[in-house]
Amino acid sequence: MVKETAKKGLFDDAWTSFFNPDLEDEPKKVKEEPIENPRWEDYDWTDWADFWNISVERTRLNFEEADEEEKVSLIYANRTIHEQAEEKRQKLAKQEADRVKSQELMKEIAAKKKEKAVSTSLFENTTSYRQQPKDKSEARRHALYQEMMRQESDIDELKGMTNKFTENNENFISDIRRNMDNARYIFENSQLNSRQAQHENEIYQSVYANLKSRFETQNEVINQSSNRTRRDIEDKIDNLSRERNNLPW
C-alpha cells in the first residue's frame, strides 16, 4: 500500500516537471507576477465596462460573485482590454492631430488659391478665366467623410482587439493541453500503480475540461458582442453615406 507522503512527493514532482520544465538550453520566458488576494478596487475597470457596455458598478458585482480563480482570470482579461483600449486612444489622438494638421494645410492651400484667383482677375481677361462653381455643402460633406473614415477605423480596431483576445485564450488552452499530455506521459511511466496513476490523470483532465469550457464560453461571448458592435457601426456608416449623398451642391 502506497503511503500518503510518498504519493504526495511523486505528485508534486510530476506537477513541477511539466509546468516548470528544466530549460537550461532555452531562454526562460518572462511570466506575469502571480496575483494574490485579488481585489476589484485595486484595478481600473472603466475600459472593461465600456467594452462590454455595462456599468462600472456591474463589473464590481460580477467580480464579487466570482470565485478566487475566476477573479484572477477576470483581472488578466481586464489588463488585456485596458492595454488594447489605451492603444486605441493613442491611435485616435494621433488621427485627431493628423486631421487638425490636414485642415490647416487645406486652409493654407485655399488661401493661396484665393490669392492667385484675385491676382488673375486683375491681370487677365475675365472672359478667359471662369471659376468653378462653389460646393455650398463642402464643409459638411468633408466632415461626414471624415466621420465615415473614423467609423471604418473603429471596425478595424474592433476586429483586431477581438482576434487578439480570442487568440490569447486559444494559445493558453493549447499550452494547458500540452502540459496535460506531458503529465499523462509522466504518470504512465512513473512508479505509481495503475489505479493511482489513472486517478491523477483524471484530476488533470477535469481541470483542463473546466478551463477549456470557460475560455470557449468567453470567446463566444466576446465574438457575439463584437459582431453586434460591428453591425451598429456599419449602420452608422450607411446613414452617414446617405446624408452625404443627399447634400446639395
C-alpha angles and dihedrals in degrees: 000000000000115000119236092237092054091048092050093049094051091044091053092047092051092048091049094046096057102032094041106029120183104258101176092145094047131060113257116246118240108246126203114257108264116252115236124187094004112214127186095218092060092070139056109245098177096104091044090053092048092048093053094035094238134122123269088240089057089056089055092051092048090049094050091050092054125089122243095269092048091049090056091049090050091052093051091047090048090053090054093049091046093051092048092047090050090052089051092050091052091048092049090049089053091047090051091050090050090048092053090047090049092051091050090050091049091051090050092050091047091051092051091048090050091049091049092048092053091049092049093049090055098049105028134063108269091221091063093051119064117175116220114249112266120246103238091200097045096120095047092043091053092046091052091049091052091050091050090052090050091051091049088052090052090056091052091048092049092050092049093049093048093048092048093049095049092042091055090051093048092049090051092051090048090054091050091049091051091049090050091054090050090050093050091051091050093049093046091053098039129096092255115120114252095256093050092045090050091050092052091048091050089055092055093045090052092051091048094049091050094050093044092052092050095049093045089053090048091051091049093051094047092048092050091049091046092051092050092050092047092052091050091052092047089053089052091051091051091051092048091049093051092049091049093049091049095054114115120245 
